[in-house]
């Protein structure tokens, strides 16, 4: 399976400039093997993978608020990569890198088992129509792969504003034996996840948002 469907999007002048000037430093090429992340970041620190960061506003805010962690963002849409590069520059972030490639392959090839402190999957495409549900990212095989890359005690945090997808996420995550739910069902929104403009608008209209936070079972290192 793939973690995305590529959609057309216009790259603005500022995003194009960021891609050209900052891309060589902050955007990593896909490698079909585990890479030396300590060398990439210039230090050894707990690392968090974000899958599908959109335009990167929340990603940049989280990285700025948690400088003790290193963040790896996977996104294939060029405008979003350019937008996040602009945010990296504006905030002077040194703890964030981008891989513009399918997150499934990045997870399988570039990241070692039990190497991540956390994984974020915020507002993935809900694929509303029933005939498209098979395209949803949160499926048993992919969740198993995600769990395998978490260190013991590491967390998987998913969020969606589509209740039927939230119910499917809860069912799929609960069935993964390597994970345990940190809440009795859906979790309160963790303080580190900022509200997006889209989410704030939805909340004003009475729309719900569901967070799910599961933890990798086993003793902590």
BAVEXTOR-362427 format. One record per atom (N, C-alpha, C, O, CB): z, y, x. Coordinates in steps of 0.05 Angstrom, whole numbers, padded with zeros to 5 digits, always signed. Glycine has a CB too. Layout:
REM BAVEXTOR-362427
ZYX ...
***
This chain:
REM BAVEXTOR-362427
+00000-00024+00017 +00000+00000+00000 +00000+00025+00017 +00008+00024+00041 +00024+00000-00019 -00009+00047+00005 -00007+00073+00019 +00014+00090+00006 +00021+00085-00018 -00035+00088+00018 +00025+00109+00020 +00047+00125+00010 +00037+00151-00003 +00053+00168-00011 +00066+00132+00032 +00010+00154-00006 +00000+00179-00016 -00027+00176-00029 -00041+00155-00026 -00002+00199+00007 -00036+00196-00043 -00063+00199-00052 -00072+00227-00042 -00059+00247-00048 -00067+00196-00083 -00093+00228-00026 -00101+00253-00014 -00114+00271-00034 -00134+00263-00047 -00120+00248+00010 -00104+00295-00037 -00115+00315-00055 -00124+00339-00040 -00113+00346-00019 -00094+00323-00077 -00145+00351-00050 -00156+00375-00036 -00136+00398-00039 -00122+00400-00059 -00183+00383-00048 -00136+00414-00018 -00118+00438-00019 -00129+00458+00001 -00139+00451+00023 -00089+00430-00012 -00126+00483-00006 -00136+00504+00011 -00116+00511+00033 -00093+00515+00027 -00143+00529-00005 -00125+00513+00057 -00109+00520+00080 -00112+00550+00084 -00134+00560+00090 -00116+00505+00106 -00090+00565+00081 -00091+00594+00084 -00093+00602+00113 -00088+00585+00131 -00067+00606+00071 -00099+00627+00119 -00102+00637+00146 -00077+00633+00163 -00078+00625+00186 -00109+00666+00147 -00053+00638+00151 -00028+00634+00165 -00023+00605+00172 -00013+00599+00193 -00006+00646+00150 -00029+00588+00152 -00025+00559+00157 -00045+00549+00178 -00037+00533+00195 -00029+00544+00131 -00069+00559+00177 -00089+00550+00198 -00080+00559+00226 -00083+00544+00245 -00117+00562+00191 -00070+00583+00228 -00060+00593+00253 -00036+00576+00263 -00034+00570+00287 -00052+00622+00251 -00018+00569+00245 +00005+00553+00252 -00004+00525+00262 +00007+00514+00281 +00024+00550+00229 -00024+00514+00248 -00034+00487+00256 -00046+00488+00284 -00042+00470+00300 -00055+00478+00236 -00061+00510+00290 -00074+00512+00316 -00054+00518+00338 -00056+00507+00360 -00095+00534+00315 -00034+00536+00333 -00016+00545+00354 +00009+00528+00357 +00018+00523+00379 -00008+00573+00349 +00019+00518+00334 +00044+00503+00335 +00040+00473+00332 +00058+00457+00340 +00063+00512+00313 +00017+00465+00321 +00012+00436+00317 +00015+00420+00343 +00027+00398+00342 -00015+00433+00306 +00004+00429+00365 +00006+00412+00390 +00035+00407+00398 +00040+00387+00412 -00009+00426+00412 +00053+00424+00391 +00081+00420+00399 +00097+00404+00378 +00113+00387+00386 +00094+00447+00403 +00092+00409+00353 +00109+00397+00332 +00097+00375+00316 +00111+00361+00302 +00118+00419+00313 +00070+00372+00317 +00057+00350+00302 +00050+00328+00321 +00036+00332+00341 +00031+00361+00287 +00060+00304+00315 +00056+00281+00333 +00033+00264+00323 +00030+00261+00299 +00082+00264+00335 +00016+00254+00341 -00005+00236+00332 +00007+00209+00325 +00028+00201+00335 -00026+00232+00355 -00006+00196+00306 +00003+00169+00299 -00001+00150+00323 -00021+00151+00336 -00013+00158+00274 +00019+00134+00327 +00018+00113+00349 +00024+00086+00336 +00042+00084+00320 +00039+00120+00372 +00009+00066+00343 +00014+00039+00331 +00036+00024+00345 +00036-00001+00346 -00012+00023+00332 +00056+00038+00355 +00078+00026+00369 +00102+00045+00368 +00099+00069+00363 +00071+00019+00399 +00126+00033+00372 +00150+00050+00372 +00149+00069+00395 +00144+00061+00418 +00175+00032+00373 +00154+00095+00389 +00154+00115+00410 +00182+00122+00419 +00201+00115+00406 +00138+00140+00401 +00184+00136+00441 +00210+00145+00452 +00218+00171+00438 +00211+00193+00447 +00208+00149+00483 +00233+00168+00416 +00241+00192+00401 +00260+00209+00417 +00261+00234+00413 +00253+00184+00375 +00277+00197+00434 +00294+00214+00451 +00278+00233+00468 +00285+00256+00472 +00312+00196+00469 +00256+00223+00479 +00238+00240+00495 +00225+00261+00478 +00221+00284+00487 +00217+00223+00509 +00217+00254+00454 +00204+00273+00436 +00222+00297+00430 +00213+00320+00431 +00195+00260+00409 +00247+00291+00424 +00266+00313+00416 +00281+00324+00440 +00294+00344+00438 +00285+00302+00396 +00280+00310+00462 +00295+00319+00486 +00324+00314+00484 +00340+00328+00498 +00290+00348+00490 +00333+00296+00467 +00361+00289+00465 +00364+00264+00449 +00344+00254+00438 +00377+00313+00451 +00388+00253+00448 +00394+00230+00431 +00412+00240+00408 +00434+00250+00413 +00408+00207+00447 +00402+00236+00384 +00417+00246+00360 +00409+00228+00337 +00388+00215+00337 +00411+00276+00354 +00426+00227+00316 +00419+00213+00292 +00393+00225+00280 +00389+00249+00281 +00442+00213+00271 +00376+00207+00268 +00350+00217+00259 +00346+00210+00229 +00354+00189+00220 +00328+00205+00275 +00333+00228+00216 +00328+00226+00187 +00298+00228+00183 +00285+00247+00193 +00343+00247+00170 +00287+00209+00168 +00258+00210+00161 +00255+00221+00133 +00269+00212+00114 +00246+00181+00163 +00236+00240+00129 +00229+00249+00103 +00201+00242+00097 +00183+00247+00113 +00233+00280+00100 +00196+00229+00074 +00170+00220+00066 +00159+00239+00044 +00170+00241+00023 +00171+00191+00055 +00137+00252+00050 +00124+00270+00031 +00139+00295+00027 +00152+00299+00006 +00120+00255+00005 +00138+00314+00046 +00154+00338+00044 +00141+00361+00029 +00152+00383+00027 +00162+00348+00071 +00116+00357+00019 +00103+00378+00003 +00097+00402+00020 +00084+00400+00041 +00121+00386-00020 +00107+00425+00012 +00103+00450+00027 +00126+00455+00047 +00125+00474+00062 +00101+00474+00009 +00145+00437+00048 +00165+00437+00069 +00188+00456+00067 +00204+00458+00086 +00152+00442+00094 +00191+00470+00045 +00213+00490+00043 +00240+00476+00045 +00257+00484+00061 +00211+00505+00016 +00244+00455+00029 +00270+00441+00029 +00274+00427+00056 +00297+00427+00067 +00271+00420+00007 +00253+00416+00068 +00256+00403+00094 +00266+00423+00115 +00284+00416+00130 +00228+00392+00103 +00255+00447+00116 +00263+00467+00136 +00291+00476+00131 +00307+00479+00150 +00244+00491+00135 +00299+00479+00105 +00326+00488+00099 +00346+00467+00108 +00367+00473+00119 +00329+00493+00069 +00340+00441+00103 +00359+00420+00111 +00361+00418+00141 +00383+00416+00151 +00349+00393+00099 +00339+00420+00155 +00339+00418+00184 +00355+00442+00196 +00369+00439+00216 +00311+00418+00196 +00352+00465+00184 +00366+00489+00194 +00396+00486+00190 +00412+00495+00206 +00356+00514+00181 +00404+00474+00167 +00432+00472+00161 +00446+00448+00175 +00470+00447+00176 +00435+00468+00131 +00430+00430+00186 +00442+00406+00199 +00430+00403+00227 +00415+00384+00233 +00436+00381+00182 +00436+00422+00245 +00424+00421+00272 +00433+00398+00289 +00420+00392+00309 +00431+00447+00286 +00454+00384+00281 +00463+00361+00296 +00445+00336+00291 +00448+00316+00305 +00492+00354+00289 +00427+00338+00272 +00409+00316+00265 +00380+00323+00273 +00373+00346+00274 +00410+00309+00235 +00364+00302+00279 +00336+00306+00284 +00321+00296+00259 +00329+00276+00247 +00326+00291+00309 +00299+00310+00251 +00285+00304+00227 +00256+00298+00234 +00243+00312+00250 +00287+00327+00207 +00245+00277+00221 +00217+00269+00224 +00205+00271+00196 +00213+00256+00178 +00214+00240+00236 +00186+00289+00193 +00173+00292+00167 +00145+00280+00166 +00129+00285+00184 +00171+00321+00160 +00140+00263+00146 +00113+00251+00142 +00100+00265+00119 +00110+00265+00097 +00116+00220+00138 +00076+00275+00124 +00060+00288+00103 +00031+00288+00111 +00025+00292+00135 +00070+00318+00097 +00013+00282+00092 -00015+00280+00099 -00031+00305+00091 -00053+00310+00100 -00028+00256+00086 -00019+00322+00073 -00033+00345+00063 -00032+00368+00082 -00010+00378+00089 -00022+00353+00036 -00055+00377+00092 -00057+00397+00113 -00043+00423+00105 -00030+00435+00122 -00085+00402+00120 -00047+00434+00081 -00033+00459+00074 -00003+00457+00077 +00010+00476+00086 -00040+00468+00046 +00009+00434+00069 +00037+00430+00071 +00047+00429+00100 +00068+00440+00107 +00046+00405+00057 +00031+00416+00117 +00038+00414+00145 +00037+00442+00157 +00055+00450+00172 +00019+00396+00160 +00016+00458+00151 +00015+00485+00161 +00037+00502+00151 +00048+00518+00166 -00011+00497+00153 +00045+00499+00126 +00067+00515+00115 +00093+00508+00128 +00109+00526+00134 +00069+00510+00084 +00098+00483+00133 +00123+00475+00147 +00123+00485+00176 +00144+00493+00186 +00127+00445+00146 +00101+00484+00189 +00100+00495+00216 +00107+00525+00217 +00121+00534+00235 +00071+00491+00228 +00098+00540+00197 +00106+00568+00195 +00136+00571+00192 +00148+00588+00204 +00092+00581+00171 +00148+00553+00176 +00177+00554+00172 +00192+00546+00197 +00212+00558+00204 +00186+00535+00149 +00182+00527+00212 +00194+00519+00237 +00194+00542+00256 +00215+00547+00270 +00178+00495+00250 +00172+00557+00257 +00171+00580+00275 +00189+00602+00266 +00203+00614+00283 +00142+00591+00276 +00190+00608+00240 +00206+00630+00230 +00236+00625+00234 +00251+00643+00239 +00200+00634+00200 +00244+00600+00231 +00272+00593+00234 +00280+00583+00262 +00304+00579+00267 +00279+00571+00214 +00261+00581+00280 +00267+00572+00307 +00278+00544+00308 +00297+00539+00323 +00286+00591+00320 +00266+00526+00293 +00277+00499+00291 +00267+00482+00314 +00243+00481+00320 +00268+00486+00264 +00286+00468+00328 +00279+00450+00350 +00283+00421+00342 +00276+00403+00357 +00295+00457+00374 +00295+00416+00319 +00303+00389+00311 +00285+00377+00289 +00294+00361+00273 +00331+00389+00301 +00259+00385+00289 +00241+00376+00268 +00213+00371+00280 +00202+00388+00294 +00239+00397+00245 +00202+00347+00274 +00175+00340+00282 +00161+00329+00258 +00173+00319+00239 +00176+00320+00306 +00134+00331+00259 +00117+00323+00237 +00098+00301+00246 +00087+00303+00268 +00102+00347+00225 +00094+00281+00229 +00073+00261+00234 +00054+00263+00210 +00062+00256+00188 +00084+00232+00238 +00030+00272+00214 +00010+00274+00192 -00005+00248+00189 -00027+00245+00199 -00009+00298+00197 +00008+00229+00176 -00003+00202+00173 +00011+00188+00151 +00033+00197+00142 -00001+00186+00200 +00000+00166+00142 +00012+00150+00120 +00040+00141+00129 +00043+00128+00149 -00006+00126+00114 +00059+00147+00112 +00087+00141+00119 +00092+00111+00120 +00109+00102+00135 +00105+00152+00098 +00077+00095+00106 +00080+00066+00107 +00075+00056+00135 +00090+00040+00146 +00062+00051+00087 +00053+00065+00147 +00046+00056+00174 +00065+00069+00195 +00072+00056+00215 +00017+00064+00181 +00073+00094+00191 +00092+00106+00209 +00118+00090+00209 +00130+00084+00230 +00098+00135+00201 +00127+00082+00186 +00152+00067+00183 +00150+00040+00197 +00168+00032+00212 +00159+00063+00154 +00128+00027+00193 +00124+00000+00204 +00119+00000+00234 +00128-00019+00248 +00101-00014+00190 +00105+00020+00244 +00096+00019+00272 +00112+00037+00291 +00119+00029+00313 +00067+00027+00273 +00119+00061+00282 +00130+00081+00301 +00160+00081+00301 +00172+00093+00319 +00120+00108+00293 +00173+00068+00282 +00202+00069+00280 +00214+00041+00283 +00205+00022+00269 +00211+00082+00253 +00233+00038+00300 +00246+00012+00305 +00265+00005+00283 +00275+00023+00269 +00261+00013+00332 +00269-00021+00278 +00288-00029+00258 +00316-00018+00265 +00324-00015+00288 +00290-00060+00257 +00331-00011+00244 +00358-00001+00246 +00360+00024+00264 +00380+00028+00278 +00376-00023+00258 +00340+00041+00263 +00340+00065+00280 +00345+00091+00266 +00348+00112+00280 +00314+00066+00294 +00346+00091+00240 +00349+00116+00225 +00377+00120+00213 +00389+00100+00203 +00328+00118+00204 +00386+00144+00213 +00412+00151+00199 +00407+00156+00170 +00426+00154+00154 +00425+00175+00213 +00383+00164+00163 +00377+00170+00135 +00348+00171+00129 +00331+00175+00147 +00390+00196+00127 +00341+00169+00104 +00313+00171+00094 +00314+00188+00069 +00330+00182+00051 +00300+00144+00090 +00296+00208+00067 +00294+00225+00043 +00267+00219+00030 +00246+00220+00043 +00297+00255+00050 +00267+00215+00004 +00243+00213-00012 +00247+00230-00037 +00258+00221-00057 +00236+00182-00021 +00239+00255-00035 +00245+00275-00056 +00220+00280-00073 +00199+00288-00063 +00255+00301-00043 +00222+00275-00098 +00202+00281-00118 +00174+00269-00111 +00154+00283-00110 +00199+00311-00121 +00174+00243-00107 +00148+00230-00103 +00132+00230-00129 +00143+00233-00151 +00151+00201-00093 +00106+00228-00127 +00088+00228-00150 +00098+00207-00171 +00099+00184-00164 +00059+00223-00142 +00104+00215-00196 +00115+00196-00215 +00093+00178-00228 +00100+00158-00241 +00130+00210-00237 +00068+00185-00225 +00047+00170-00237 +00054+00163-00266 +00061+00140-00272 +00041+00144-00221 +00052+00183-00283 +00063+00182-00311 +00050+00159-00327 +00064+00145-00342 +00059+00208-00325 +00024+00155-00325 +00011+00135-00342 +00019+00107-00334 +00021+00100-00310 -00019+00138-00340 +00024+00090-00354 +00033+00063-00348 +00014+00047-00330 +00023+00032-00313 +00037+00048-00374 -00012+00052-00334 -00032+00037-00318 -00031+00045-00288 -00042+00031-00271 -00060+00041-00329 -00018+00068-00282 -00016+00077-00255 +00012+00072-00242 +00016+00079-00219 -00021+00107-00254 +00030+00059-00257 +00057+00055-00247 +00056+00039-00221 +00074+00042-00204 +00074+00040-00267 +00036+00022-00217 +00035+00006-00193 +00031+00023-00168 +00035+00014-00146 +00012-00015-00195 +00022+00048-00172 +00018+00066-00149 +00044+00080-00141 +00044+00093-00120 -00003+00087-00157 +00065+00077-00156 +00090+00091-00149 +00100+00081-00122 +00098+00057-00115 +00111+00086-00170 +00111+00099-00107 +00119+00093-00080 +00143+00074-00079 +00144+00055-00063 +00126+00118-00065 +00162+00079-00097 +00187+00063-00096 +00182+00036-00110 +00185+00034-00134 +00211+00078-00110 +00174+00016-00094 +00169-00011-00103 +00186-00030-00085 +00193-00022-00063 +00139-00018-00101 +00191-00054-00094 +00209-00072-00079 +00201-00076-00049 +00219-00074-00032 +00210-00099-00092 +00176-00081-00044 +00168-00086-00016 +00173-00062+00002 +00182-00064+00025 +00139-00095-00014 +00166-00038-00008 +00170-00014+00008 +00200-00007+00011 +00208+00001+00033 +00155+00010-00005 +00215-00011-00009 +00244-00007-00007 +00256-00025+00014 +00274-00018+00029 +00258-00010-00034 +00247-00050+00014 +00257-00069+00034 +00250-00059+00062 +00266-00061+00081 +00245-00097+00030 +00226-00049+00066 +00218-00038+00092 +00235-00014+00099 +00243-00011+00122 +00188-00030+00091 +00240+00004+00080 +00257+00027+00085 +00285+00018+00094 +00296+00028+00114 +00260+00045+00060 +00296-00001+00080 +00323-00011+00086 +00324-00022+00114 +00344-00020+00128 +00332-00032+00066 +00303-00035+00123 +00302-00048+00149 +00303-00028+00172 +00311-00034+00194 +00277-00065+00152 +00294-00003+00166 +00294+00018+00187 +00320+00034+00188 +00324+00050+00206 +00271+00037+00183 +00338+00030+00168 +00363+00044+00168 +00384+00029+00185 +00385+00004+00185 +00374+00046+00139 +00398+00044+00201 +00421+00033+00215 +00443+00026+00195 +00444+00038+00173 +00432+00052+00237 +00461+00007+00201 +00483+00001+00183 +00498+00027+00177 +00505+00042+00195 +00502-00019+00195 +00503+00032+00151 +00516+00057+00143 +00497+00079+00138 +00505+00100+00127 +00536+00065+00163 +00471+00076+00145 +00451+00096+00140 +00445+00098+00110 +00451+00079+00095 +00426+00091+00156 +00434+00120+00101 +00430+00124+00072 +00400+00128+00065 +00384+00138+00082 +00446+00148+00063 +00394+00121+00041 +00368+00126+00029 +00372+00144+00004 +00386+00136-00014 +00353+00100+00021 +00361+00168+00005 +00365+00187-00016 +00338+00193-00030 +00320+00204-00018 +00377+00214-00005 +00336+00185-00055 +00312+00191-00071 +00320+00211-00093 +00343+00211-00103 +00301+00164-00084 +00301+00227-00102 +00305+00245-00124 +00279+00248-00140 +00257+00247-00128 +00314+00273-00113 +00282+00250-00166 +00259+00254-00184 +00267+00270-00208 +00290+00270-00216 +00247+00226-00192 +00247+00283-00220 +00252+00298-00244 +00238+00284-00268 +00234+00296-00289 +00241+00327-00242 +00231+00259-00264 +00218+00243-00286 +00236+00220-00292 +00238+00201-00277 +00190+00233-00277 +00249+00221-00315 +00270+00201-00322 +00261+00172-00322 +00275+00155-00311 +00281+00207-00349 +00237+00166-00332 +00228+00138-00331 +00225+00128-00302 +00231+00105-00296 +00202+00134-00345 +00217+00145-00284 +00214+00138-00256 +00242+00135-00244 +00247+00117-00228 +00198+00159-00240 +00261+00152-00252 +00288+00149-00242 +00300+00122-00250 +00313+00109-00234 +00306+00172-00254 +00294+00113-00274 +00304+00087-00283 +00292+00065-00267 +00306+00046-00259 +00298+00083-00313 +00266+00067-00261 +00253+00047-00244 +00265+00047-00216 +00271+00026-00204 +00223+00051-00243 +00269+00071-00205 +00281+00073-00178 +00308+00060-00177 +00314+00044-00159 +00283+00103-00170 +00324+00065-00197 +00351+00054-00198 +00350+00023-00199 +00366+00010-00185 +00367+00064-00222 +00332+00013-00215 +00329-00016-00217 +00320-00028-00190 +00331-00048-00181 +00309-00024-00239 +00299-00017-00178 +00288-00028-00153 +00308-00026-00131 +00312-00045-00116 +00262-00013-00146 +00321-00003-00128 +00340+00001-00106 +00364-00018-00110 +00374-00028-00090 +00349+00030-00105 +00373-00021-00134 +00396-00038-00139 +00391-00068-00133 +00409-00083-00127 +00405-00036-00168 +00365-00076-00134 +00358-00103-00129 +00354-00109-00099 +00352-00133-00091 +00333-00110-00143 +00354-00089-00082 +00351-00093-00053 +00378-00102-00042 +00396-00086-00042 +00340-00068-00039 +00380-00127-00032 +00406-00137-00022 +00417-00122+00002 +00441-00123+00006 +00403-00166-00016 +00400-00108+00017 +00410-00094+00041 +00422-00067+00034 +00433-00053+00052 +00387-00091+00061 +00420-00059+00009 +00429-00032+00001 +00451-00034-00020 +00452-00053-00035 +00406-00015-00010 +00469-00015-00019 +00489-00013-00040 +00490+00016-00051 +00486+00035-00036 +00518-00021-00030 +00494+00018-00077 +00495+00044-00090 +00520+00058-00083 +00542+00046-00083 +00492+00041-00120 +00518+00084-00075 +00542+00099-00069 +00555+00112-00094 +00576+00125-00092 +00536+00121-00049 +00542+00108-00117 +00553+00119-00142 +00550+00098-00164 +00538+00077-00160 +00537+00145-00150 +00563+00103-00186 +00560+00085-00209 +00536+00093-00225 +00538+00105-00247 +00586+00086-00227 +00512+00087-00214 +00487+00095-00226 +00475+00118-00210 +00471+00115-00186 +00492+00105-00255 +00468+00140-00223 +00457+00163-00209 +00479+00178-00195 +00502+00178-00204 +00441+00181-00229 +00471+00191-00173 +00491+00205-00156 +00491+00235-00162 +00470+00246-00170 +00485+00200-00126 +00513+00248-00158 +00513+00277-00158 +00494+00287-00136 +00492+00275-00115 +00542+00289-00155 +00481+00310-00141 +00464+00321-00120 +00479+00327-00095 +00498+00343-00096 +00449+00346-00130 +00473+00314-00072 +00487+00321-00047 +00483+00350-00040 +00462+00362-00045 +00477+00303-00025 +00503+00362-00028 +00502+00390-00021 +00480+00397-00002 +00471+00420-00001 +00527+00399-00010 +00471+00378+00014 +00450+00385+00034 +00422+00388+00022 +00405+00399+00035 +00450+00364+00056 +00418+00377-00002 +00391+00380-00014 +00389+00406-00030 +00402+00409-00051 +00386+00355-00033 +00373+00425-00020 +00371+00450-00035 +00354+00447-00060 +00338+00429-00062 +00359+00471-00016 +00359+00465-00079 +00342+00466-00103 +00315+00479-00096 +00315+00501-00084 +00357+00481-00125 +00293+00466-00103 +00267+00478-00099 +00262+00497-00122 +00275+00496-00143 +00245+00456-00098 +00242+00515-00118 +00235+00534-00139 +00225+00519-00164 +00232+00527-00186 +00212+00553-00129 +00210+00498-00160 +00201+00481-00182 +00224+00469-00197 +00224+00469-00222 +00182+00459-00172 +00244+00459-00182 +00267+00447-00194 +00284+00467-00210 +00293+00462-00232 +00285+00433-00173 +00288+00491-00198 +00303+00512-00211 +00290+00520-00238 +00304+00524-00258 +00306+00536-00193 +00263+00522-00237 +00249+00529-00262 +00252+00507-00283 +00256+00513-00306 +00219+00533-00256 +00251+00482-00274 +00255+00460-00292 +00282+00459-00304 +00286+00453-00328 +00249+00434-00279 +00302+00464-00288 +00330+00464-00298 +00334+00486-00319 +00349+00482-00339 +00350+00467-00275 +00322+00509-00315 +00324+00531-00334 +00311+00523-00361 +00320+00532-00382 +00310+00556-00324 +00291+00505-00360 +00278+00496-00384 +00291+00471-00396 +00282+00461-00416 +00249+00490-00378 +00313+00463-00383 +00328+00440-00394 +00319+00413-00383 +00327+00392-00394 +00327+00440-00423 +00302+00413-00363 +00293+00388-00352 +00314+00376-00334 +00330+00390-00321 +00266+00392-00336 +00315+00349-00332 +00335+00336-00315 +00324+00330-00288 +00300+00329-00283 +00344+00311-00328 +00343+00326-00269 +00336+00317-00242 +00356+00294-00236 +00380+00297-00241 +00338+00340-00221 +00346+00273-00225 +00362+00249-00219 +00362+00244-00189 +00340+00241-00177 +00353+00225-00235 +00386+00242-00177 +00388+00235-00149 +00399+00207-00147 +00416+00199-00163 +00407+00255-00134 +00389+00192-00128 +00399+00165-00122 +00405+00163-00092 +00387+00169-00076 +00378+00143-00131 +00429+00155-00085 +00437+00153-00057 +00448+00125-00052 +00469+00118-00063 +00458+00175-00050 +00433+00110-00037 +00441+00083-00030 +00447+00081+00000 +00436+00096+00015 +00419+00062-00038 +00464+00063+00007 +00473+00060+00035 +00466+00032+00046 +00468+00012+00031 +00503+00065+00038 +00458+00031+00071 +00452+00006+00084 +00478-00009+00088 +00496+00001+00100 +00436+00010+00111 +00479-00033+00078 +00503-00049+00081 +00506-00059+00110 +00487-00059+00125 +00502-00073+00062 +00530-00067+00117 +00536-00077+00144 +00554-00057+00158 +00558-00034+00149 +00510-00080+00160 +00566-00067+00180 +00585-00051+00195 +00570-00027+00208 +00548-00030+00217 +00599-00067+00216 +00583-00004+00209 +00572+00018+00223 +00574+00014+00253 +00592+00001+00263 +00587+00044+00215 +00555+00026+00268 +00555+00024+00297 +00579+00040+00308 +00583+00041+00332 +00529+00034+00309 
***
